[in-house]
Amino acid sequence: MIMKTATLSLALLAGLATSALAHTKAVQCGAVLDQPGQAPRGASTILVSHEGKILELRDGYSTVKGAEIVDLKDKFCLPGLIDSHVHLTSELGPKGRLDTVTNSDADWAMNATKFARKTLMAGFTSVQDVGANGEDAIFAVRDAINRGDLPGPRIRAAGQIITASGGHGDPRHGYAEAVAAALYRPSICNGADDCRRAVRENIRKGADVIKITATGGVLSNTAAGTEQQFFDDEMQSIVKAAHYMGRQVTAHAHGKGGVDAALRAGIDSIEHGTYLDKESIRLFKKNNAYLIPTLLAGATVVEMAKDPKGFLPPPSRKKALEVGPHMIKMLRMAHEGGVKIAFGTDSGVSHHGDNAREFPLMVEAGFTPMEAIRSATIVASEHLQMADQVGSLEVGKYADLIAVGASPLDDVNELLDVDFVMKGGRIYKNKN
């Protein structure tokens, strides 16, 4: 009786195991960069659970009874890429100023669904959206993707940018007063107390992270330069209010004064950092802050500014030609200085889906291909507080992986044409 019971139990367990594997996948890769920064594995099989998590990495090509075989034997596999700086609700173009006053929240959300899909198809399975049009369009798209209703990357979203009145990020520049009044946003603030209010209101609406404009910017239609625009006490108030409510703060910052002031205020990361210097690098390292360099945005606005038939207004054209050329030099200095650098493109300034164009620009700035890929996987996952979920191919993490035709460690341009995209165990693209 005992033997029969034991035999029955083993048979039952075997049956349950086979049943569990019926919806799993065995992804067979010619080579796998499972932990960017370490040497890649050779031929390997990645077992993926029906819940979209990695079960096991095996050497060689394994087959598992009941599991779907995904044949990527002629491909190089690596973790899904992460872009720490995107704007999914829009894309810079000649209709931008008109769209600002004609689009509804629904229109911005429709844009975001289109651009989120393009981003995913380019191999970027997680992003941080650091400024969106509309009141809550990006939050609706984020939540729909999380439910599985739409194809797109995992999104950590800031919602509306917190900006000083008249500063970079204030959408009212250049419009008649009646139109400007309609464009007022609760995220515009003046004074430390008011800026605390703006932070709390953004979090109430659903912000995962707080984004501020510490300095002027290229694309705001005002000749206000690219230096500090928030006062020190305002930035300190923003950081403290956000940290009290469990949110990180990232700052758009070009000018050195604004970069340094933001870092002294306790900002968690700097977007752009164009005019940073040795003192800025010291502050980055002292505060354990991240730099998101957005070289592609710099290259894009220079191209636009040089186009005699371009649509950039004169203040933006002038700033683009001043700022853009500095960005490669800036990143080389930060990299050599040991600053933590997370991959980010500012896509929305450049075309969505072209995110990987940042990689060759990083190599031009002195990164090895491995370092550039690590910045878009391991480092970016840490920056976005998602390192326990994504960024490497490890047991228990989401099966977010991509594949290309040859090793991007030999030629990083391979990442410009991704052949295979899996996010959370679901295949979204497969050129085979």
ROLUMKOL-683726 format. One line per field, with one value per residue: y, z, x of N, C-alpha, C in turn. Coordinates in steps of 0.2 Angstrom, whole numbers, plus 5000, padded with zeros to 4 digits. Layout:
N
n_Y: c(Y,...)
n_Z: c(Z,...)
n_X: c(X,...)
ca_Y: c(Y,...)
ca_Z: c(Z,...)
ca_X: c(X,...)
c_Y: c(Y,...)
c_Z: c(Z,...)
c_X: c(X,...)
END
This chain:
432
n_Y: c(4994,5006,5007,5008,5020,5029,5028,5033,5046,5051,5049,5058,5070,5071,5072,5085,5093,5091,5097,5110,5114,5115,5127,5134,5141,5137,5145,5145,5150,5156,5163,5171,5186,5187,5194,5209,5216,5206,5192,5185,5170,5155,5144,5142,5139,5146,5144,5149,5153,5151,5162,5172,5173,5170,5154,5145,5145,5136,5127,5125,5117,5114,5104,5103,5093,5097,5111,5126,5128,5140,5145,5152,5150,5155,5168,5182,5184,5195,5205,5214,5231,5247,5263,5277,5290,5296,5303,5299,5303,5312,5319,5328,5340,5350,5353,5354,5365,5369,5357,5357,5366,5360,5346,5333,5325,5312,5312,5313,5301,5292,5295,5290,5277,5272,5276,5269,5256,5257,5259,5247,5238,5241,5235,5240,5237,5242,5258,5275,5288,5305,5316,5322,5326,5332,5329,5316,5306,5298,5290,5282,5275,5268,5260,5252,5245,5238,5230,5222,5225,5233,5233,5237,5245,5242,5255,5268,5283,5301,5310,5326,5339,5347,5364,5381,5396,5402,5396,5383,5371,5376,5377,5389,5399,5411,5411,5419,5429,5424,5411,5406,5406,5396,5385,5384,5374,5364,5359,5370,5380,5392,5397,5389,5383,5382,5374,5362,5359,5356,5345,5335,5335,5330,5317,5313,5311,5301,5299,5291,5295,5310,5324,5338,5355,5361,5370,5381,5377,5369,5368,5376,5390,5403,5416,5413,5407,5393,5391,5390,5390,5387,5392,5389,5385,5381,5370,5362,5360,5353,5341,5336,5335,5325,5314,5311,5306,5294,5295,5296,5310,5318,5329,5340,5347,5359,5370,5373,5379,5376,5362,5359,5365,5358,5345,5348,5350,5337,5330,5315,5311,5318,5324,5326,5337,5345,5356,5352,5350,5347,5349,5347,5333,5328,5331,5323,5310,5311,5312,5300,5300,5299,5301,5305,5305,5308,5310,5308,5317,5329,5328,5327,5340,5349,5345,5349,5363,5367,5365,5375,5376,5372,5370,5375,5388,5404,5407,5394,5388,5395,5391,5377,5376,5380,5371,5358,5353,5352,5340,5327,5329,5332,5319,5311,5317,5314,5301,5297,5302,5294,5294,5288,5282,5281,5274,5285,5294,5304,5303,5307,5320,5316,5303,5291,5274,5275,5274,5267,5273,5280,5272,5271,5284,5285,5277,5284,5294,5288,5276,5258,5245,5236,5243,5253,5245,5240,5251,5253,5242,5234,5246,5255,5249,5249,5262,5265,5259,5245,5234,5221,5215,5217,5220,5211,5194,5183,5170,5171,5184,5195,5188,5197,5199,5202,5199,5199,5199,5197,5198,5212,5217,5217,5225,5238,5244,5234,5234,5243,5236,5226,5209,5201,5201,5199,5201,5200,5186,5185,5185,5198,5201,5193,5190,5178)
n_Z: c(5000,5004,4995,4983,4985,4986,4973,4966,4970,4965,4952,4951,4954,4944,4933,4936,4935,4921,4916,4921,4913,4901,4896,4896,4889,4880,4876,4864,4862,4852,4858,4874,4883,4898,4909,4908,4907,4912,4904,4889,4888,4879,4868,4873,4883,4888,4900,4902,4912,4913,4919,4914,4919,4922,4923,4922,4917,4905,4899,4882,4870,4875,4876,4883,4889,4884,4883,4874,4860,4856,4843,4842,4838,4829,4834,4844,4861,4873,4888,4888,4883,4892,4893,4900,4898,4891,4881,4879,4874,4864,4849,4842,4830,4816,4819,4832,4841,4838,4841,4855,4859,4853,4855,4864,4880,4876,4863,4866,4873,4863,4855,4863,4864,4851,4850,4861,4857,4846,4852,4860,4850,4845,4854,4867,4882,4895,4901,4907,4908,4907,4907,4902,4890,4893,4906,4912,4903,4901,4912,4911,4899,4904,4914,4906,4898,4908,4912,4902,4891,4880,4869,4874,4882,4900,4910,4919,4926,4926,4924,4923,4921,4934,4935,4936,4936,4920,4916,4909,4902,4906,4897,4891,4884,4872,4867,4865,4878,4882,4878,4884,4897,4897,4896,4908,4921,4935,4939,4938,4948,4961,4973,4989,4997,4988,4978,4985,4986,4972,4970,4978,4973,4960,4964,4969,4958,4952,4949,4947,4949,4951,4941,4937,4931,4932,4926,4912,4895,4879,4870,4874,4870,4872,4876,4888,4892,4898,4911,4929,4935,4945,4962,4975,4988,4983,4975,4985,4993,4985,4983,4996,4999,4989,4993,5006,5002,4996,4983,4970,4963,4948,4938,4924,4918,4911,4912,4922,4935,4938,4937,4948,4959,4959,4962,4975,4982,4984,4973,4964,4951,4936,4921,4905,4908,4902,4904,4914,4926,4934,4948,4948,4945,4956,4965,4960,4963,4977,4981,4976,4964,4948,4930,4916,4900,4886,4873,4860,4859,4859,4847,4838,4839,4835,4821,4817,4820,4810,4799,4786,4782,4793,4808,4821,4833,4833,4846,4851,4841,4842,4855,4853,4844,4852,4863,4859,4853,4864,4871,4869,4873,4886,4891,4889,4899,4911,4911,4912,4924,4933,4936,4939,4925,4917,4903,4892,4881,4877,4869,4858,4857,4848,4835,4841,4843,4837,4847,4850,4843,4852,4856,4847,4848,4862,4862,4854,4863,4871,4878,4879,4869,4878,4890,4886,4884,4896,4903,4898,4904,4917,4924,4921,4926,4940,4942,4940,4950,4948,4948,4954,4945,4932,4919,4919,4914,4924,4936,4941,4938,4926,4910,4900,4885,4871,4854,4842,4826,4827,4837,4848,4855,4848,4837,4840,4833,4829,4837,4832,4824,4829,4830,4837,4850,4867,4880,4897,4895,4884,4866,4856,4844,4830,4819,4813)
n_X: c(5004,5010,5020,5013,5006,5017,5022,5011,5010,5023,5020,5010,5016,5025,5016,5011,5022,5025,5013,5015,5026,5020,5016,5028,5044,5058,5072,5083,5099,5113,5123,5125,5123,5122,5125,5128,5144,5151,5159,5152,5141,5142,5134,5117,5103,5088,5076,5060,5046,5028,5024,5032,5044,5062,5067,5078,5095,5104,5119,5122,5111,5095,5081,5065,5052,5036,5038,5039,5049,5061,5070,5085,5097,5106,5108,5113,5110,5104,5100,5084,5084,5086,5079,5082,5077,5064,5050,5035,5023,5024,5032,5045,5042,5036,5023,5022,5019,5006,5000,5001,4990,4979,4978,4970,4969,4966,4971,4985,4987,4985,4995,5006,5003,5006,5020,5026,5025,5033,5045,5047,5048,5060,5069,5069,5064,5060,5057,5060,5049,5050,5042,5027,5014,4998,4986,4985,4988,5000,5000,4989,4992,5004,4998,4989,4998,5004,4994,4993,4986,4990,5004,5020,5035,5040,5035,5041,5035,5035,5025,5018,5031,5039,5041,5048,5039,5038,5050,5060,5051,5039,5024,5019,5026,5027,5014,4998,4990,4977,4977,4989,4984,4975,4984,4990,4998,4996,5009,5018,5027,5031,5042,5047,5037,5026,5032,5033,5020,5017,5025,5018,5006,5009,5012,5001,4993,4999,5013,5028,5041,5049,5051,5061,5065,5079,5087,5088,5083,5085,5074,5063,5054,5061,5072,5081,5092,5103,5106,5104,5088,5078,5077,5089,5083,5070,5073,5078,5067,5059,5066,5066,5052,5048,5056,5052,5040,5043,5049,5060,5070,5073,5083,5082,5096,5107,5117,5132,5131,5118,5118,5126,5120,5108,5113,5119,5107,5102,5097,5093,5097,5104,5099,5106,5117,5126,5136,5144,5158,5174,5172,5158,5158,5164,5153,5143,5149,5150,5137,5132,5125,5116,5121,5112,5115,5110,5115,5110,5099,5106,5114,5103,5096,5106,5107,5094,5094,5104,5097,5091,5078,5071,5061,5063,5061,5069,5076,5077,5085,5097,5101,5103,5113,5123,5123,5122,5135,5144,5141,5146,5160,5157,5152,5163,5171,5164,5163,5177,5179,5173,5159,5142,5133,5119,5110,5101,5091,5082,5072,5059,5062,5072,5068,5056,5060,5072,5081,5092,5102,5110,5120,5132,5136,5139,5150,5159,5161,5170,5167,5167,5159,5154,5153,5144,5132,5131,5127,5114,5107,5111,5116,5106,5094,5097,5097,5083,5077,5074,5081,5080,5071,5073,5086,5097,5099,5094,5089,5073,5071,5062,5058,5065,5071,5082,5088,5101,5109,5123,5138,5136,5146,5157,5153,5144,5134,5126,5115,5106,5097,5087,5083,5074,5062,5058,5047,5044,5042,5034,5033,5036,5042,5050,5061,5065)
ca_Y: c(5000,5012,5008,5011,5027,5033,5028,5037,5053,5053,5050,5064,5076,5071,5075,5092,5096,5092,5102,5117,5116,5115,5134,5137,5142,5136,5150,5143,5156,5155,5166,5175,5191,5187,5199,5214,5218,5199,5188,5181,5163,5152,5142,5142,5138,5150,5142,5154,5151,5153,5169,5176,5174,5166,5148,5142,5146,5130,5127,5120,5118,5109,5103,5101,5090,5101,5118,5128,5129,5146,5144,5158,5147,5159,5175,5184,5186,5199,5208,5219,5237,5251,5270,5281,5297,5296,5307,5295,5306,5317,5318,5335,5341,5356,5354,5354,5371,5368,5351,5359,5369,5357,5339,5332,5319,5306,5312,5312,5294,5288,5295,5286,5270,5271,5277,5264,5250,5257,5258,5240,5234,5243,5232,5243,5234,5246,5265,5281,5294,5310,5322,5320,5331,5330,5328,5309,5301,5293,5285,5278,5270,5264,5255,5248,5241,5233,5225,5217,5227,5236,5232,5243,5244,5244,5263,5272,5289,5307,5314,5333,5341,5353,5369,5387,5400,5405,5392,5378,5366,5380,5377,5395,5403,5413,5411,5425,5428,5420,5404,5404,5405,5389,5381,5384,5368,5364,5358,5376,5383,5398,5397,5383,5380,5381,5368,5356,5357,5353,5338,5331,5335,5325,5310,5311,5310,5294,5300,5286,5299,5318,5327,5345,5358,5365,5375,5382,5371,5371,5368,5381,5396,5409,5417,5413,5404,5386,5391,5389,5394,5386,5394,5383,5383,5378,5363,5358,5359,5348,5335,5334,5333,5319,5309,5310,5302,5288,5296,5299,5316,5319,5336,5342,5353,5360,5374,5370,5381,5372,5355,5358,5367,5352,5340,5350,5349,5330,5327,5308,5310,5323,5323,5330,5338,5347,5360,5349,5351,5343,5350,5343,5326,5327,5331,5317,5305,5312,5310,5294,5302,5296,5305,5302,5310,5310,5312,5308,5323,5334,5327,5329,5347,5352,5344,5353,5370,5368,5365,5382,5376,5369,5373,5377,5395,5407,5406,5387,5387,5397,5387,5371,5376,5381,5366,5351,5351,5350,5334,5321,5330,5331,5312,5308,5319,5311,5294,5296,5304,5288,5295,5282,5284,5277,5276,5289,5297,5310,5301,5312,5325,5312,5299,5285,5268,5276,5275,5263,5277,5283,5268,5273,5291,5284,5274,5290,5297,5284,5270,5252,5243,5233,5248,5256,5240,5239,5257,5252,5236,5234,5252,5258,5245,5251,5269,5265,5255,5239,5229,5215,5213,5217,5222,5205,5187,5179,5166,5175,5190,5195,5186,5203,5198,5203,5195,5202,5194,5196,5201,5220,5218,5218,5231,5241,5246,5228,5235,5247,5232,5220,5204,5197,5205,5196,5205,5196,5179,5185,5187,5203,5202,5188,5190,5171)
ca_Z: c(5000,5005,4989,4978,4987,4984,4966,4964,4972,4960,4945,4951,4954,4937,4929,4938,4932,4914,4915,4922,4908,4895,4894,4896,4883,4880,4871,4862,4859,4850,4863,4878,4887,4903,4914,4905,4911,4912,4897,4887,4888,4873,4866,4880,4883,4894,4902,4904,4915,4910,4922,4911,4923,4920,4927,4922,4911,4904,4894,4876,4868,4879,4875,4889,4887,4885,4883,4867,4858,4852,4840,4841,4838,4825,4836,4850,4865,4879,4891,4886,4884,4896,4891,4906,4897,4885,4881,4874,4872,4858,4845,4840,4823,4814,4822,4840,4845,4837,4845,4862,4860,4850,4857,4870,4884,4872,4858,4869,4875,4857,4853,4868,4862,4845,4852,4866,4853,4842,4857,4862,4844,4845,4859,4874,4886,4900,4900,4911,4904,4911,4906,4897,4889,4895,4913,4915,4897,4901,4917,4908,4895,4908,4917,4901,4897,4914,4912,4896,4886,4875,4868,4875,4887,4906,4910,4926,4923,4930,4923,4921,4923,4939,4932,4938,4931,4914,4915,4904,4904,4906,4890,4889,4881,4865,4866,4867,4886,4883,4876,4889,4903,4897,4896,4915,4924,4943,4941,4938,4955,4963,4980,4992,4999,4982,4975,4989,4984,4965,4971,4981,4968,4955,4966,4970,4951,4950,4947,4950,4950,4950,4936,4937,4926,4936,4922,4905,4890,4872,4866,4876,4866,4876,4876,4895,4893,4900,4918,4934,4935,4952,4968,4979,4993,4980,4974,4992,4995,4980,4985,5003,4999,4986,4997,5011,4999,4993,4976,4967,4959,4943,4936,4918,4919,4907,4915,4928,4941,4939,4939,4955,4964,4960,4966,4982,4985,4985,4967,4963,4945,4931,4914,4901,4912,4897,4906,4921,4927,4939,4954,4947,4945,4964,4968,4958,4967,4984,4982,4973,4959,4941,4925,4910,4895,4881,4867,4854,4859,4857,4840,4834,4839,4830,4814,4816,4820,4804,4793,4784,4782,4799,4811,4827,4833,4834,4853,4851,4836,4845,4860,4850,4841,4858,4868,4856,4852,4870,4875,4868,4877,4893,4893,4890,4905,4916,4911,4914,4931,4937,4937,4937,4919,4914,4896,4891,4874,4876,4863,4858,4853,4842,4833,4844,4839,4835,4853,4850,4840,4857,4858,4844,4851,4868,4860,4851,4869,4875,4881,4875,4868,4884,4895,4884,4885,4903,4905,4896,4907,4924,4928,4921,4931,4947,4942,4940,4956,4945,4947,4956,4941,4925,4918,4917,4913,4930,4938,4945,4935,4920,4904,4895,4881,4864,4850,4836,4821,4828,4844,4848,4859,4842,4834,4844,4828,4829,4841,4828,4820,4833,4827,4842,4857,4872,4886,4902,4892,4878,4860,4852,4837,4829,4812,4810)
ca_X: c(5000,5014,5024,5008,5005,5023,5022,5005,5012,5028,5017,5006,5021,5028,5011,5010,5028,5024,5008,5018,5030,5016,5016,5035,5048,5065,5075,5090,5103,5120,5128,5121,5126,5117,5126,5133,5150,5155,5160,5146,5141,5142,5127,5114,5096,5085,5070,5055,5040,5022,5022,5036,5050,5067,5068,5085,5100,5108,5124,5120,5104,5091,5074,5061,5046,5031,5040,5039,5056,5062,5076,5089,5104,5111,5108,5117,5105,5106,5094,5080,5087,5082,5080,5080,5074,5060,5044,5032,5017,5025,5038,5047,5040,5034,5016,5022,5016,4999,4997,5000,4984,4973,4977,4966,4972,4965,4976,4992,4987,4985,5003,5010,5002,5010,5027,5028,5026,5040,5051,5047,5050,5067,5072,5069,5058,5059,5059,5057,5046,5052,5039,5022,5009,4991,4985,4986,4988,5005,4998,4984,4996,5008,4994,4986,5003,5005,4988,4994,4981,4994,5011,5025,5039,5038,5036,5041,5032,5035,5019,5020,5037,5039,5045,5047,5035,5042,5056,5060,5045,5032,5022,5015,5030,5026,5007,4994,4989,4971,4980,4993,4980,4973,4990,4993,4998,4998,5016,5022,5028,5036,5043,5048,5031,5022,5035,5031,5013,5017,5027,5013,5000,5011,5012,4993,4991,5002,5020,5033,5047,5048,5056,5061,5069,5084,5090,5085,5083,5086,5068,5059,5054,5062,5080,5082,5098,5103,5108,5100,5081,5075,5082,5092,5078,5065,5075,5079,5060,5056,5069,5064,5045,5048,5060,5047,5034,5046,5050,5067,5070,5078,5083,5085,5101,5113,5123,5136,5128,5111,5119,5129,5115,5104,5117,5119,5100,5101,5094,5096,5100,5104,5098,5110,5123,5131,5142,5147,5166,5177,5168,5152,5160,5165,5147,5140,5151,5149,5130,5130,5120,5117,5120,5109,5118,5106,5119,5106,5096,5111,5115,5097,5094,5111,5104,5088,5096,5107,5092,5089,5071,5069,5055,5065,5061,5076,5079,5079,5090,5103,5104,5104,5120,5128,5123,5123,5142,5147,5139,5151,5165,5154,5151,5169,5174,5161,5165,5184,5179,5170,5152,5138,5130,5113,5108,5095,5091,5078,5068,5053,5066,5074,5062,5055,5062,5079,5084,5099,5108,5114,5126,5138,5138,5143,5157,5163,5163,5175,5164,5168,5153,5151,5151,5138,5127,5129,5123,5107,5105,5113,5116,5099,5090,5098,5094,5076,5075,5071,5087,5078,5066,5076,5093,5101,5096,5095,5083,5068,5069,5057,5062,5065,5078,5082,5093,5103,5112,5130,5139,5136,5152,5162,5151,5138,5129,5121,5109,5102,5093,5085,5079,5070,5061,5053,5046,5040,5041,5030,5037,5033,5046,5054,5062,5066)
c_Y: c(5006,5013,5011,5018,5032,5033,5033,5044,5055,5054,5057,5071,5077,5074,5083,5096,5097,5097,5109,5119,5117,5122,5138,5138,5140,5140,5147,5148,5154,5157,5170,5180,5191,5192,5204,5216,5212,5196,5185,5174,5161,5150,5140,5141,5142,5147,5148,5151,5154,5160,5174,5178,5169,5160,5145,5144,5139,5131,5123,5121,5112,5109,5100,5099,5095,5109,5119,5130,5136,5146,5150,5156,5151,5167,5175,5187,5190,5202,5213,5226,5242,5258,5274,5288,5297,5301,5304,5298,5311,5315,5325,5335,5348,5358,5354,5359,5371,5363,5353,5362,5366,5350,5339,5326,5313,5306,5310,5304,5290,5289,5291,5279,5268,5271,5272,5258,5251,5256,5251,5236,5236,5239,5235,5241,5237,5254,5270,5286,5300,5317,5321,5325,5328,5329,5321,5304,5296,5288,5280,5273,5266,5259,5250,5243,5236,5228,5220,5219,5230,5234,5238,5241,5245,5252,5265,5280,5295,5311,5321,5335,5347,5358,5376,5391,5403,5402,5387,5373,5370,5380,5384,5400,5405,5413,5418,5423,5423,5412,5402,5403,5398,5384,5380,5376,5368,5362,5364,5379,5388,5398,5390,5379,5378,5375,5362,5354,5354,5346,5333,5330,5330,5318,5308,5308,5303,5294,5294,5289,5306,5320,5335,5348,5363,5371,5376,5377,5374,5372,5373,5387,5402,5410,5418,5409,5397,5386,5390,5393,5393,5389,5388,5381,5379,5371,5359,5356,5353,5341,5332,5331,5326,5313,5307,5305,5296,5289,5299,5306,5316,5326,5337,5348,5353,5364,5371,5372,5377,5365,5354,5360,5361,5346,5341,5349,5342,5327,5320,5307,5317,5321,5328,5332,5342,5351,5358,5350,5346,5343,5346,5336,5324,5327,5325,5311,5305,5310,5304,5295,5299,5302,5302,5307,5312,5313,5313,5314,5329,5334,5329,5336,5351,5351,5348,5360,5372,5368,5372,5382,5373,5373,5376,5385,5398,5406,5398,5385,5389,5393,5380,5371,5377,5375,5359,5349,5349,5343,5328,5323,5330,5324,5309,5310,5315,5304,5293,5298,5299,5290,5289,5285,5279,5279,5280,5293,5303,5309,5305,5319,5322,5307,5293,5279,5269,5276,5272,5268,5281,5279,5270,5280,5290,5281,5279,5294,5294,5277,5264,5250,5240,5238,5252,5252,5240,5245,5257,5246,5237,5241,5256,5255,5247,5258,5269,5261,5248,5234,5222,5212,5212,5219,5217,5199,5183,5176,5171,5182,5189,5192,5192,5202,5200,5199,5199,5197,5193,5199,5209,5222,5220,5224,5233,5243,5240,5230,5240,5243,5226,5215,5201,5201,5201,5200,5201,5189,5179,5188,5192,5204,5196,5188,5183,5169)
c_Z: c(5000,4998,4983,4979,4985,4976,4963,4965,4967,4954,4945,4950,4947,4932,4930,4934,4924,4912,4916,4916,4901,4892,4895,4889,4885,4874,4870,4859,4857,4855,4867,4883,4893,4908,4911,4910,4912,4905,4896,4888,4881,4872,4873,4878,4889,4895,4905,4906,4912,4913,4919,4915,4921,4925,4928,4916,4911,4898,4888,4875,4871,4876,4881,4887,4889,4884,4875,4865,4854,4850,4838,4841,4834,4828,4843,4855,4871,4882,4887,4888,4888,4894,4897,4905,4890,4886,4876,4871,4866,4855,4842,4832,4822,4817,4829,4843,4844,4841,4852,4863,4857,4852,4864,4874,4880,4867,4860,4871,4868,4854,4857,4866,4856,4847,4856,4862,4849,4846,4859,4856,4843,4850,4866,4878,4892,4899,4906,4907,4909,4909,4900,4896,4891,4903,4916,4909,4898,4907,4915,4903,4899,4911,4912,4899,4902,4914,4906,4890,4880,4875,4870,4881,4894,4907,4918,4923,4928,4929,4921,4924,4928,4936,4936,4933,4926,4913,4910,4906,4905,4899,4887,4885,4873,4863,4868,4875,4887,4882,4882,4896,4903,4897,4903,4917,4931,4944,4940,4945,4956,4971,4983,4993,4993,4978,4979,4987,4977,4966,4973,4976,4962,4957,4967,4963,4948,4948,4951,4952,4948,4946,4937,4932,4930,4932,4916,4901,4883,4868,4868,4872,4869,4876,4884,4897,4895,4907,4923,4934,4942,4957,4972,4984,4989,4978,4980,4994,4991,4982,4991,5002,4995,4990,5002,5009,4995,4985,4975,4964,4954,4940,4929,4920,4914,4910,4921,4934,4943,4941,4946,4960,4965,4964,4974,4986,4986,4979,4966,4956,4941,4924,4910,4904,4907,4899,4912,4920,4932,4946,4953,4948,4953,4967,4966,4962,4974,4985,4979,4967,4952,4936,4919,4904,4889,4875,4861,4853,4856,4849,4835,4834,4835,4823,4813,4815,4813,4798,4791,4784,4788,4803,4818,4827,4835,4841,4853,4847,4839,4850,4858,4848,4847,4862,4865,4856,4858,4873,4874,4873,4885,4895,4894,4897,4911,4917,4914,4922,4936,4939,4935,4931,4917,4907,4896,4884,4873,4870,4863,4855,4847,4841,4838,4840,4837,4841,4853,4846,4845,4858,4854,4846,4858,4867,4857,4857,4873,4878,4876,4874,4874,4889,4893,4885,4892,4906,4904,4899,4914,4927,4927,4925,4938,4947,4943,4945,4953,4945,4950,4951,4934,4925,4917,4917,4919,4932,4943,4942,4929,4914,4899,4891,4874,4861,4844,4832,4823,4835,4844,4852,4853,4838,4837,4839,4827,4832,4838,4824,4824,4830,4831,4848,4861,4878,4891,4899,4886,4872,4857,4845,4836,4821,4809,4806)
c_X: c(5004,5018,5019,5006,5010,5023,5017,5007,5018,5025,5013,5010,5024,5023,5010,5016,5027,5019,5011,5022,5026,5016,5023,5038,5055,5068,5082,5094,5110,5125,5123,5125,5122,5118,5131,5138,5154,5155,5154,5146,5141,5135,5124,5106,5093,5078,5066,5049,5034,5020,5027,5043,5056,5068,5075,5089,5104,5113,5121,5113,5100,5084,5071,5054,5040,5032,5041,5047,5056,5069,5080,5096,5109,5111,5112,5111,5108,5099,5091,5084,5083,5084,5078,5078,5071,5054,5039,5025,5018,5032,5039,5045,5037,5027,5016,5018,5009,4996,4996,4993,4978,4972,4973,4971,4972,4970,4983,4993,4988,4992,5007,5009,5007,5018,5030,5029,5032,5046,5052,5050,5058,5072,5073,5063,5056,5061,5057,5055,5046,5049,5034,5017,5002,4992,4988,4987,4994,5004,4993,4987,5000,5004,4991,4992,5005,5000,4989,4989,4984,5001,5015,5030,5036,5039,5036,5040,5033,5029,5022,5027,5036,5044,5044,5043,5040,5049,5055,5055,5039,5030,5019,5019,5028,5018,5003,4991,4982,4973,4984,4990,4978,4978,4993,4993,5000,5005,5021,5022,5032,5036,5044,5041,5026,5025,5034,5024,5013,5020,5022,5007,5002,5010,5005,4991,4993,5009,5024,5039,5045,5053,5055,5066,5073,5087,5086,5086,5083,5079,5062,5059,5055,5070,5082,5088,5098,5106,5102,5093,5077,5080,5084,5086,5072,5067,5076,5072,5057,5059,5066,5056,5044,5051,5055,5042,5037,5047,5057,5065,5075,5078,5086,5090,5106,5119,5126,5133,5122,5113,5122,5124,5110,5107,5117,5113,5098,5097,5097,5099,5100,5103,5102,5117,5128,5137,5145,5155,5168,5174,5161,5153,5161,5158,5143,5142,5150,5141,5127,5124,5122,5117,5117,5111,5114,5110,5115,5102,5100,5112,5109,5095,5099,5109,5098,5090,5100,5103,5089,5081,5067,5064,5057,5064,5068,5079,5081,5085,5097,5106,5106,5112,5125,5129,5125,5131,5146,5146,5143,5157,5163,5154,5158,5172,5171,5163,5172,5184,5175,5162,5148,5133,5125,5111,5102,5096,5087,5073,5061,5056,5069,5067,5062,5056,5069,5083,5091,5104,5112,5120,5132,5140,5142,5150,5162,5165,5168,5173,5166,5161,5150,5149,5145,5132,5125,5126,5116,5104,5106,5112,5109,5094,5091,5096,5087,5073,5071,5076,5085,5073,5069,5083,5098,5097,5098,5088,5079,5067,5065,5061,5061,5072,5077,5088,5094,5107,5120,5132,5140,5143,5158,5160,5144,5132,5124,5115,5104,5097,5092,5081,5073,5069,5056,5053,5041,5038,5037,5034,5033,5036,5050,5055,5063,5060)
END
